[in-house]
Amino acid sequence: MGGVIMTGVSVRVTGMSSTERGSEGVVKAVRQGWTGKEAVIVAPGPLRSREFTVPLVDLSMK
């Protein structure tokens, strides 16, 4: 199943319009948003991890 972004996959935000561009993390969930499918990403940090939501079209697999 190559090229499928789903729960547990490591991804990088590559979309030009995303404010999280360049961030990396692991997909926690994929859900239906207002503008289509979106992923909840968990990104590790020095003190604690953070979560953010990004449209699937703005993601690429690492």
C-alpha positions as CSV (number, residue, x, y, z in Angstrom):
1,M,0.0,0.0,0.0
2,G,2.7,2.6,-1.0
3,G,1.9,6.3,-1.0
4,V,-1.1,6.1,1.3
5,I,-1.2,8.5,4.2
6,M,-2.9,6.9,7.2
7,T,-2.7,6.7,11.0
8,G,0.8,6.0,12.2
9,V,2.7,7.2,9.1
10,S,5.6,9.7,9.5
11,V,4.9,12.8,7.3
12,R,6.2,16.3,6.4
13,V,4.1,19.3,5.7
14,T,5.0,20.5,2.2
15,G,1.9,22.5,1.2
16,M,2.7,26.1,0.1
17,S,-0.4,27.5,1.8
18,S,0.0,25.8,5.2
19,T,1.3,27.8,8.2
20,E,2.9,24.5,9.4
21,R,5.1,24.2,6.3
22,G,8.3,22.3,7.0
23,S,7.0,20.6,10.2
24,E,7.3,16.9,10.6
25,G,5.3,14.4,12.7
26,V,3.2,11.3,12.9
27,V,-0.4,11.1,11.7
28,K,-2.7,10.6,14.8
29,A,-6.0,10.6,12.9
30,V,-7.5,11.2,9.4
31,R,-10.9,12.9,9.4
32,Q,-13.4,14.8,7.2
33,G,-13.0,18.5,7.6
34,W,-14.8,21.5,6.1
35,T,-12.5,21.6,3.0
36,G,-12.0,17.8,2.6
37,K,-9.9,15.2,4.2
38,E,-7.5,16.4,6.9
39,A,-4.9,14.8,9.2
40,V,-4.2,15.4,12.9
41,I,-0.4,15.5,13.2
42,V,1.5,15.0,16.4
43,A,5.0,16.6,16.3
44,P,7.5,16.0,19.0
45,G,9.0,19.0,20.8
46,P,11.7,19.6,23.4
47,L,9.3,19.8,26.3
48,R,6.1,18.3,25.0
49,S,4.5,17.2,21.8
50,R,2.1,19.4,19.9
51,E,-0.9,18.6,17.7
52,F,-2.1,20.5,14.6
53,T,-4.5,19.8,11.7
54,V,-3.4,19.9,8.0
55,P,-5.2,19.1,4.8
56,L,-4.1,15.8,3.3
57,V,-3.0,17.5,0.1
58,D,-0.4,19.5,2.0
59,L,1.4,16.3,3.3
60,S,4.1,14.1,1.9
61,M,5.5,10.9,3.4
62,K,9.0,11.0,4.9
